[in-house]
């Protein structure tokens, strides 16, 4: 097992209110695929796959119980916002996850920790807590980390794609056009790269584990520029 900074891990455990029984699960969740060591080849990709599903179940249950009189469409909007890449990044930064991710020396010296790495590692951390404990324990952690997000969602949010389309119509612009540029990665964990173009206005790229997530990521980037 690689050397770990115990002080940084203790700080993380304090912020997430969870102490790992098997520290290897935690280290795996915090190790990017760029990290290369003769003695350590595991990274967070498998745990990210698991954590994505665990997070989805916890949040879907939470909105289902919290908003008892809402129809499926409104619940879906709440869910999509709460598990979005944007929310994952915000939660990651609140617990300063960037201080604990293991990467190659190139990342440390030049590239730095990206937002995508933060989101992926947080999902992996959730997966790691689940296999280190059980569903009830990981649910406590997630609901604590997401408590402010859940409390502040007074109304179902308008998803980024719908908001952008309505904005274009209000400004008499042509509706946004999404185009898949690339699909990479293994079949069980693909990454889609999508280009979003608004004629005579903006062009950005977004990425995600599904075509829809990549489109939403691109739409959110343009919305940030508009605001």
C-alpha positions as YAML, in Angstrom:
chain: A
units: angstrom
residues:
- id: 1
  name: UNK
  ca: [0.00, 0.00, 0.00]
- id: 2
  name: UNK
  ca: [1.19, 3.52, -0.80]
- id: 3
  name: UNK
  ca: [2.18, 5.99, 1.88]
- id: 4
  name: UNK
  ca: [-0.69, 8.21, 2.98]
- id: 5
  name: UNK
  ca: [-0.76, 11.55, 4.73]
- id: 6
  name: UNK
  ca: [-2.48, 10.64, 8.00]
- id: 7
  name: UNK
  ca: [-3.21, 14.24, 8.97]
- id: 8
  name: UNK
  ca: [-4.99, 14.91, 5.68]
- id: 9
  name: UNK
  ca: [-7.02, 11.71, 6.00]
- id: 10
  name: UNK
  ca: [-7.95, 12.51, 9.60]
- id: 11
  name: UNK
  ca: [-9.12, 15.94, 8.48]
- id: 12
  name: UNK
  ca: [-11.24, 14.34, 5.73]
- id: 13
  name: UNK
  ca: [-12.74, 11.80, 8.15]
- id: 14
  name: UNK
  ca: [-13.69, 14.62, 10.50]
- id: 15
  name: UNK
  ca: [-15.44, 16.53, 7.69]
- id: 16
  name: UNK
  ca: [-17.39, 13.54, 6.39]
- id: 17
  name: UNK
  ca: [-18.04, 12.23, 9.92]
- id: 18
  name: UNK
  ca: [-16.86, 8.74, 9.10]
- id: 19
  name: UNK
  ca: [-13.77, 6.70, 10.04]
- id: 20
  name: UNK
  ca: [-12.75, 3.86, 7.76]
- id: 21
  name: UNK
  ca: [-12.29, 0.39, 9.22]
- id: 22
  name: UNK
  ca: [-10.24, -0.66, 6.17]
- id: 23
  name: UNK
  ca: [-8.11, 2.27, 5.06]
- id: 24
  name: UNK
  ca: [-7.35, 0.60, 1.72]
- id: 25
  name: UNK
  ca: [-10.89, 1.29, 0.52]
- id: 26
  name: UNK
  ca: [-10.41, 4.98, 1.26]
- id: 27
  name: UNK
  ca: [-7.00, 5.16, -0.44]
- id: 28
  name: UNK
  ca: [-8.40, 3.44, -3.54]
- id: 29
  name: UNK
  ca: [-11.19, 6.03, -3.68]
- id: 30
  name: UNK
  ca: [-8.66, 8.87, -3.56]
- id: 31
  name: UNK
  ca: [-6.27, 7.52, -6.22]
- id: 32
  name: UNK
  ca: [-6.50, 8.84, -9.78]
- id: 33
  name: UNK
  ca: [-5.66, 6.60, -12.73]
- id: 34
  name: UNK
  ca: [-2.56, 8.72, -13.47]
- id: 35
  name: UNK
  ca: [-0.92, 7.57, -10.23]
- id: 36
  name: UNK
  ca: [1.80, 5.07, -11.11]
- id: 37
  name: UNK
  ca: [3.70, 2.99, -8.62]
- id: 38
  name: UNK
  ca: [5.34, -0.42, -8.84]
- id: 39
  name: UNK
  ca: [3.57, -1.36, -5.62]
- id: 40
  name: UNK
  ca: [0.20, 0.31, -6.22]
- id: 41
  name: UNK
  ca: [-1.86, 0.05, -9.40]
- id: 42
  name: UNK
  ca: [-5.44, 0.43, -8.10]
- id: 43
  name: UNK
  ca: [-7.45, 3.61, -8.76]
- id: 44
  name: UNK
  ca: [-10.91, 4.98, -8.04]
- id: 45
  name: UNK
  ca: [-12.69, 3.97, -11.27]
- id: 46
  name: UNK
  ca: [-14.41, 0.81, -9.99]
- id: 47
  name: UNK
  ca: [-15.47, 2.49, -6.75]
- id: 48
  name: UNK
  ca: [-16.76, 5.47, -8.73]
- id: 49
  name: UNK
  ca: [-19.04, 3.10, -10.67]
- id: 50
  name: UNK
  ca: [-20.44, 1.74, -7.39]
- id: 51
  name: UNK
  ca: [-20.66, 5.11, -5.65]
- id: 52
  name: UNK
  ca: [-22.66, 6.63, -8.51]
- id: 53
  name: UNK
  ca: [-25.37, 3.98, -7.98]
- id: 54
  name: UNK
  ca: [-25.30, 4.23, -4.18]
- id: 55
  name: UNK
  ca: [-25.60, 8.03, -4.31]
- id: 56
  name: UNK
  ca: [-28.47, 7.76, -6.78]
- id: 57
  name: UNK
  ca: [-30.46, 5.45, -4.51]
- id: 58
  name: UNK
  ca: [-29.87, 7.59, -1.40]
- id: 59
  name: UNK
  ca: [-30.86, 10.85, -3.07]
- id: 60
  name: UNK
  ca: [-33.87, 9.38, -4.90]
- id: 61
  name: UNK
  ca: [-35.15, 7.98, -1.59]
- id: 62
  name: UNK
  ca: [-34.52, 11.32, 0.13]
- id: 63
  name: UNK
  ca: [-36.50, 13.42, -2.38]
- id: 64
  name: UNK
  ca: [-39.25, 10.77, -2.54]
- id: 65
  name: UNK
  ca: [-39.77, 10.97, 1.24]
- id: 66
  name: UNK
  ca: [-39.20, 14.72, 1.59]
- id: 67
  name: UNK
  ca: [-41.54, 15.89, -1.18]
- id: 68
  name: UNK
  ca: [-44.49, 13.57, -0.65]
- id: 69
  name: UNK
  ca: [-47.01, 15.38, -2.84]
- id: 70
  name: UNK
  ca: [-44.88, 15.92, -5.94]
- id: 71
  name: UNK
  ca: [-45.26, 14.09, -9.21]
- id: 72
  name: UNK
  ca: [-42.51, 12.07, -10.85]
- id: 73
  name: UNK
  ca: [-41.42, 14.85, -13.21]
- id: 74
  name: UNK
  ca: [-40.69, 17.30, -10.39]
- id: 75
  name: UNK
  ca: [-38.91, 14.64, -8.34]
- id: 76
  name: UNK
  ca: [-36.75, 13.85, -11.37]
- id: 77
  name: UNK
  ca: [-35.71, 17.50, -11.68]
- id: 78
  name: UNK
  ca: [-34.75, 17.62, -8.02]
- id: 79
  name: UNK
  ca: [-32.84, 14.35, -8.31]
- id: 80
  name: UNK
  ca: [-30.93, 15.38, -11.45]
- id: 81
  name: UNK
  ca: [-29.80, 18.61, -9.81]
- id: 82
  name: UNK
  ca: [-28.72, 16.94, -6.56]
- id: 83
  name: UNK
  ca: [-26.58, 14.25, -8.27]
- id: 84
  name: UNK
  ca: [-25.27, 16.54, -11.02]
- id: 85
  name: UNK
  ca: [-21.58, 17.04, -11.64]
- id: 86
  name: UNK
  ca: [-21.99, 20.64, -10.49]
- id: 87
  name: UNK
  ca: [-23.32, 19.54, -7.08]
- id: 88
  name: UNK
  ca: [-20.66, 16.84, -6.72]
- id: 89
  name: UNK
  ca: [-17.96, 19.44, -7.34]
- id: 90
  name: UNK
  ca: [-19.46, 21.83, -4.79]
- id: 91
  name: UNK
  ca: [-19.67, 19.14, -2.10]
- id: 92
  name: UNK
  ca: [-16.11, 17.98, -2.92]
- id: 93
  name: UNK
  ca: [-14.76, 21.49, -2.39]
- id: 94
  name: UNK
  ca: [-16.67, 21.90, 0.87]
- id: 95
  name: UNK
  ca: [-14.79, 18.91, 2.32]
- id: 96
  name: UNK
  ca: [-11.54, 19.97, 0.56]
- id: 97
  name: UNK
  ca: [-11.25, 16.65, -1.24]
- id: 98
  name: UNK
  ca: [-8.61, 18.13, -3.56]
- id: 99
  name: UNK
  ca: [-6.09, 17.93, -0.70]
- id: 100
  name: UNK
  ca: [-6.27, 14.14, -0.49]
- id: 101
  name: UNK
  ca: [-6.37, 12.90, -4.12]
- id: 102
  name: UNK
  ca: [-3.30, 10.93, -5.26]
- id: 103
  name: UNK
  ca: [-2.15, 11.70, -8.82]
- id: 104
  name: UNK
  ca: [0.95, 11.45, -10.96]
- id: 105
  name: UNK
  ca: [3.76, 13.96, -10.45]
- id: 106
  name: UNK
  ca: [2.72, 15.62, -13.73]
- id: 107
  name: UNK
  ca: [-0.68, 16.50, -12.26]
- id: 108
  name: UNK
  ca: [0.90, 17.84, -9.08]
- id: 109
  name: UNK
  ca: [3.39, 20.02, -10.98]
- id: 110
  name: UNK
  ca: [1.35, 21.17, -13.98]
- id: 111
  name: UNK
  ca: [-2.25, 20.08, -14.43]
- id: 112
  name: UNK
  ca: [-3.56, 20.24, -10.85]
- id: 113
  name: UNK
  ca: [-6.73, 18.55, -9.64]
- id: 114
  name: UNK
  ca: [-9.60, 19.10, -12.10]
- id: 115
  name: UNK
  ca: [-13.30, 19.48, -11.27]
- id: 116
  name: UNK
  ca: [-14.03, 16.18, -13.03]
- id: 117
  name: UNK
  ca: [-11.50, 14.42, -10.81]
- id: 118
  name: UNK
  ca: [-13.16, 15.89, -7.74]
- id: 119
  name: UNK
  ca: [-16.62, 14.70, -8.79]
- id: 120
  name: UNK
  ca: [-15.37, 11.22, -9.70]
- id: 121
  name: UNK
  ca: [-13.39, 10.82, -6.49]
- id: 122
  name: UNK
  ca: [-16.36, 11.88, -4.34]
- id: 123
  name: UNK
  ca: [-18.51, 9.20, -5.97]
- id: 124
  name: UNK
  ca: [-15.70, 6.71, -5.38]
- id: 125
  name: UNK
  ca: [-15.49, 7.77, -1.73]
- id: 126
  name: UNK
  ca: [-19.21, 7.09, -1.33]
- id: 127
  name: UNK
  ca: [-18.71, 3.65, -2.88]
- id: 128
  name: UNK
  ca: [-15.78, 3.00, -0.54]
- id: 129
  name: UNK
  ca: [-17.81, 3.92, 2.55]
- id: 130
  name: UNK
  ca: [-20.57, 1.58, 1.39]
- id: 131
  name: UNK
  ca: [-18.31, -1.47, 1.10]
- id: 132
  name: UNK
  ca: [-16.46, -0.53, 4.30]
- id: 133
  name: UNK
  ca: [-19.74, -0.42, 6.26]
- id: 134
  name: UNK
  ca: [-23.31, -0.82, 4.98]
- id: 135
  name: UNK
  ca: [-26.12, 1.10, 3.29]
- id: 136
  name: UNK
  ca: [-27.41, 2.76, 6.48]
- id: 137
  name: UNK
  ca: [-23.95, 4.10, 7.38]
- id: 138
  name: UNK
  ca: [-23.21, 5.52, 3.94]
- id: 139
  name: UNK
  ca: [-26.70, 7.04, 3.87]
- id: 140
  name: UNK
  ca: [-25.91, 8.97, 7.07]
- id: 141
  name: UNK
  ca: [-22.73, 10.35, 5.48]
- id: 142
  name: UNK
  ca: [-24.40, 11.36, 2.20]
- id: 143
  name: UNK
  ca: [-27.45, 12.96, 3.84]
- id: 144
  name: UNK
  ca: [-25.15, 14.95, 6.12]
- id: 145
  name: UNK
  ca: [-23.04, 16.17, 3.19]
- id: 146
  name: UNK
  ca: [-26.13, 16.96, 1.10]
- id: 147
  name: UNK
  ca: [-28.25, 18.43, 3.93]
- id: 148
  name: UNK
  ca: [-27.85, 22.07, 2.82]
- id: 149
  name: UNK
  ca: [-28.53, 21.16, -0.79]
- id: 150
  name: UNK
  ca: [-31.73, 19.34, 0.14]
- id: 151
  name: UNK
  ca: [-32.91, 22.09, 2.48]
- id: 152
  name: UNK
  ca: [-32.29, 24.90, 0.00]
- id: 153
  name: UNK
  ca: [-34.28, 23.24, -2.81]
- id: 154
  name: UNK
  ca: [-37.58, 25.04, -2.18]
- id: 155
  name: UNK
  ca: [-38.89, 24.48, -5.70]
- id: 156
  name: UNK
  ca: [-37.97, 21.87, -8.32]
- id: 157
  name: UNK
  ca: [-35.04, 23.37, -10.25]
- id: 158
  name: UNK
  ca: [-35.31, 23.91, -13.98]
- id: 159
  name: UNK
  ca: [-32.75, 21.62, -15.57]
- id: 160
  name: UNK
  ca: [-29.93, 23.29, -17.46]
- id: 161
  name: UNK
  ca: [-31.04, 22.15, -20.92]
- id: 162
  name: UNK
  ca: [-34.61, 23.39, -20.45]
- id: 163
  name: UNK
  ca: [-33.45, 26.69, -18.99]
- id: 164
  name: UNK
  ca: [-31.07, 27.30, -21.89]
- id: 165
  name: UNK
  ca: [-33.71, 26.48, -24.50]
- id: 166
  name: UNK
  ca: [-36.20, 28.87, -22.86]
- id: 167
  name: UNK
  ca: [-33.51, 31.55, -22.66]
- id: 168
  name: UNK
  ca: [-32.72, 31.19, -26.38]
- id: 169
  name: UNK
  ca: [-36.41, 31.49, -27.29]
- id: 170
  name: UNK
  ca: [-36.79, 34.59, -25.10]
- id: 171
  name: UNK
  ca: [-33.78, 36.19, -26.84]
- id: 172
  name: UNK
  ca: [-35.01, 35.18, -30.31]
- id: 173
  name: UNK
  ca: [-32.00, 32.94, -30.84]
- id: 174
  name: UNK
  ca: [-32.01, 29.54, -32.51]
- id: 175
  name: UNK
  ca: [-32.37, 26.61, -30.10]
- id: 176
  name: UNK
  ca: [-29.13, 24.97, -28.88]
- id: 177
  name: UNK
  ca: [-27.59, 22.19, -30.96]
- id: 178
  name: UNK
  ca: [-25.81, 19.28, -29.24]
- id: 179
  name: UNK
  ca: [-23.30, 17.09, -31.07]
- id: 180
  name: UNK
  ca: [-21.36, 14.08, -29.77]
- id: 181
  name: UNK
  ca: [-17.66, 14.62, -30.53]
- id: 182
  name: UNK
  ca: [-16.20, 11.56, -28.87]
- id: 183
  name: UNK
  ca: [-16.97, 8.49, -26.79]
- id: 184
  name: UNK
  ca: [-14.02, 7.07, -24.88]
- id: 185
  name: UNK
  ca: [-13.24, 4.70, -22.03]
- id: 186
  name: UNK
  ca: [-14.39, 1.14, -21.35]
- id: 187
  name: UNK
  ca: [-17.95, 0.05, -22.12]
- id: 188
  name: UNK
  ca: [-18.89, -0.17, -18.44]
- id: 189
  name: UNK
  ca: [-17.60, 3.36, -17.77]
- id: 190
  name: UNK
  ca: [-17.72, 5.46, -20.96]
- id: 191
  name: UNK
  ca: [-17.03, 9.18, -21.18]
- id: 192
  name: UNK
  ca: [-18.95, 11.27, -23.71]
- id: 193
  name: UNK
  ca: [-17.62, 14.55, -25.06]
- id: 194
  name: UNK
  ca: [-20.38, 16.78, -26.44]
- id: 195
  name: UNK
  ca: [-20.25, 20.11, -28.24]
- id: 196
  name: UNK
  ca: [-23.04, 22.60, -27.61]
- id: 197
  name: UNK
  ca: [-23.45, 25.38, -30.12]
- id: 198
  name: UNK
  ca: [-25.78, 28.38, -30.13]
- id: 199
  name: UNK
  ca: [-25.53, 29.98, -33.56]
- id: 200
  name: UNK
  ca: [-23.80, 33.38, -33.57]
- id: 201
  name: UNK
  ca: [-23.40, 33.29, -29.81]
- id: 202
  name: UNK
  ca: [-21.53, 30.56, -27.92]
- id: 203
  name: UNK
  ca: [-19.85, 27.18, -28.37]
- id: 204
  name: UNK
  ca: [-18.68, 24.99, -25.48]
- id: 205
  name: UNK
  ca: [-17.88, 21.37, -24.72]
- id: 206
  name: UNK
  ca: [-19.22, 19.19, -21.93]
- id: 207
  name: UNK
  ca: [-18.44, 15.70, -20.72]
- id: 208
  name: UNK
  ca: [-20.19, 13.03, -18.71]
- id: 209
  name: UNK
  ca: [-20.69, 9.32, -18.21]
- id: 210
  name: UNK
  ca: [-23.82, 9.46, -20.40]
- id: 211
  name: UNK
  ca: [-24.81, 11.55, -23.41]
- id: 212
  name: UNK
  ca: [-27.43, 13.33, -21.29]
- id: 213
  name: UNK
  ca: [-24.95, 14.17, -18.51]
- id: 214
  name: UNK
  ca: [-22.48, 15.53, -21.06]
- id: 215
  name: UNK
  ca: [-25.19, 17.73, -22.60]
- id: 216
  name: UNK
  ca: [-26.21, 19.03, -19.17]
- id: 217
  name: UNK
  ca: [-22.57, 19.77, -18.33]
- id: 218
  name: UNK
  ca: [-22.23, 21.79, -21.55]
- id: 219
  name: UNK
  ca: [-25.51, 23.63, -20.93]
- id: 220
  name: UNK
  ca: [-24.41, 24.56, -17.39]
- id: 221
  name: UNK
  ca: [-21.17, 26.03, -18.76]
- id: 222
  name: UNK
  ca: [-23.03, 28.34, -21.12]
- id: 223
  name: UNK
  ca: [-25.52, 29.31, -18.39]
- id: 224
  name: UNK
  ca: [-22.59, 30.35, -16.17]
- id: 225
  name: UNK
  ca: [-21.38, 32.64, -18.97]
- id: 226
  name: UNK
  ca: [-24.85, 34.10, -19.45]
- id: 227
  name: UNK
  ca: [-25.19, 34.85, -15.74]
...
